[in-house]
Amino acid sequence: MPAADGRVAVVTGANRGLGLETCRQLGRMRYRVVLAARNSARAQQAAQSLAEEGLEVTPCELDITDEEGVERLRGLLEQSFERLDVLVNNAGVFPDARGSGRPQESSVFNAPLDQVRGTFEVNALGPLRLAQALVPMMRRARYGRIVNVSSGMGQLCDMGGCFAGYRLSKTALNAVTRIVAAETAGDNILVNSVCPGWVRTAMGGANAERSVEEGAKGIVWAATLPDGGPSGGFFRDGQPLSW
């Protein structure tokens, strides 16, 4: 993609792991990247590390559960770029996994409902909140790509026990994908869920099967789909997954 194209991508939860690598890969494709993270200092540090690689990255403090924060992001995009082409909803939490060395600790019957609600707020409602705020910019330009970073743990066809908050929230995120895709059909806005696989990140752990480079590749694939590409789908490594 030529630099003159000037496309702008927002990646949430981007100060480390999959989010940071997604920023790196998009930056290498000459996207202007807004690196969003809850902690301002960490966002700035991560953006500086990518800038030292010669990439165009703007740090942004963003808590996706905060409506005022989302509105500030929208204002930044309007004032600094006057457009948004790609939204990668990568920010997420997996509190069910804490202290889950014994299966009963993560059982649905032991799941604190406040924790489940909090997980929904980040993993499902956060991406919806961003879509509500930012899709109008995409519609104005008649171009957009939205990638919701989901998980195989949200597949109904392969649903297991335990980790209720994470599983339920990722299933709900997949529903958000389908609904937003349906309502943007005809606007050249492609909306898809992507499972990056089990990746070696702070969330995935050191024993995970995949590197962050491998995990981010499928996210970037969905973020850079050509016009006429799939929308409303669920993918891993560019291949369809069952719901």
N, C-alpha and C positions, 0 to 999 in steps of 0.2 A: 504494500500500500504506500503510495507516495506521501511524503510529509505534507505536501500542499493540500492533501485531502482534509486534514485537520480534524479528524474524528476524535471524539471525546468519550472516554470510558470511566465510569465510577466503579470501584471495587470496594465492598465493605469488609470489615474484619481483616484489613489488609496489611497490618504491621508485621505479620509473621506467617509462616506456613503456607498453606494453599493460596491465601489472599495475596501475600507478597510475591509469590512465584507467578501468579496470574498477572499481577501488575508488570512484572519483569517481562513476561512473554508478550503481553500486549504492547508494552513500551518498545520492545525490539521490532514490533510490526509497525512502529511509528504512530501509535495512538498517543494522544495526550491523556495521561492517566491521572485521575483524582483518587488518591490513596486515602481511604477513610478508615478511621479507627477510633475507639472510645477514648483512648488516652492521647492527648495532643502531643506530648513529648515523644511518645513512641511512634506516632504517625510521622512526625517531623524527622525522627532518626531514620525510620525506614525509607522515607522519601529521599533523604540525603544519600543513603546507600545506593539507591537506584540512579540518582542524579550523577553520582560518581562513575556510573557505568555509561553515562552519556544519554540517559533516558529522560524524557520530559514528564515530570511527576509533580503533582501539587498535593501537599498533605492537607487533610481535613479532619477535624475532630467531629465525630458523629456517634451518637448513641441512637441506634435505630428504633428504640422504644420511646424516644422523646420527640414529640411532634414539633416542638420549636427547633430542635436540632435538625430535623429533616427539612424544615422550612428554610433554615440557614443554608443548608446544602443547596436547595433549589435556587436561593438567591445568589450563591457563589457561581453556580453554573450559568445563570442568566447574565450576571454582570461580567464574569471573566471569560466566558466562552460563547455565550448566546446559543448554546445547543447542548444536547446530550444524545449520544448514539448508542452507547452500550451501558447496561446496568448489570453488574454481577453481584447478586445477593449471596455473599459468602459468609457473612457474620452469623455465628450460631453458637449454641451452648449445648453441653451434654452433662448436666449435673447428676443424672442418674448413675453415671459411671463411678462417681466418687465413693470410695469405700465399698466397692462391689465385689470384693474378693470372695464372698459367699453368695450363692444364688439368691437366698432368701432376702438379702439386703436390697436387691434390685427388683424384687417381685412386685407385680402390679398391686398386690394386696397390702404392700407396705409403702407404696408411693405417696409421699406427702402431696396433697392436692395443691397447696400453695406453690410447691416446686413445679408441678405439672403446668399450672397456670403461667408461671414465670417463663417456663421453657416455650410455651405457645407464644408468649408475647414477643420473644426474640425470634424464634425459628419460623413462625408462620405469619404473625401479625406485622412484624418488622418489614419483611419483604412486601406485604400488601400495602403498608403505609407508604413505602417508597414508591411503589407503582402508582398509587393514587396521586402522589405529589409530582412525579416525574414523567409519567406517560404523556401528559399534555404537550410537553416539549418535543417528544418523539412524534406525536401525531402532527404537530405543526410542520415538522420537516418531512413527514411521511417516510421515516426511517427509524428503526430501533431494533435492538437485540437485548432481550432480558434473559439472564441465566440464573435460575434458582438452584443453588448448590444443595442437593438433597442427599438421600442415602438409600441403599438397598434395605435398610431397616424400616423404611417407610412403605415397602411394597406389601400391599394386602395379600397378594398371591403367595407370599413367602413369609407371612407374619408369624413371629414367634413370641415367646413370653419374655417378661422382664423389660426393664428400661422403658417403662410406659410413657414417660414424658417425652423422651426423644422420639420414640416410634410414632406416637400420636401426632407430634408436631410436624414430623417430616411427611407423614401421610397428608396432613392438612396443607403443608406447603405444596405438595403435588397437586392438590385440589386447586390451590391458588393459581398454579401454573395453567391448569386447564381453563379456569374461569377467565383469567386475564387474556389468554390466547384467544378464546372464543369472542371476547368483546373487542379485541383489536384486529380481528380478521379483516383483511382488506386495507389495512393501514400500513402495510409493509413493516409491521412490528412482529418479530418472531420471538416467541416466549417458550422456553423449554426448561425442564428439570434435568440436572446432570448429577449422577452419582460418580464421584471421583475414585471410588474404591477405598480400600483400607490403606490409608496413607500415613507415613511416618511424620506425624506432626505432634504438637502438644496434646491434641485431642486423641489422635490415633495411637500414640505410643511408639516406643522404639522398636517393637516387634512387628509392626505393620508390614505388609507385603510390598508396598509401593513407595517410590520416592515422591517428593512433592512435584518434581518435574513431570513425572508420569501422570500424577493426579490432576495437575493443572492443564495438561494438554487437552483433555476432553472438555474442560470448561472453556478454554480459548476457542476450541472448535465451534462450540455453540455460540460464542460471542461474536464470531466472525463469519457466520453463515451467509452465503450469497442470497440475493433476492430470490424468492421462490422456494427457499429452504423449508424444512419442517418447522411446525409450530404446534405447541400443545403436546410435545412428546417427552419421553423419559429415556435418557441415554447414559451409557457408559462407554467411553472411548469411541464416541461417534456411532455406536450401535444401539438399536432400540432395546429397552428393557420392558418387561411386563409390569403392569401396575399392581 
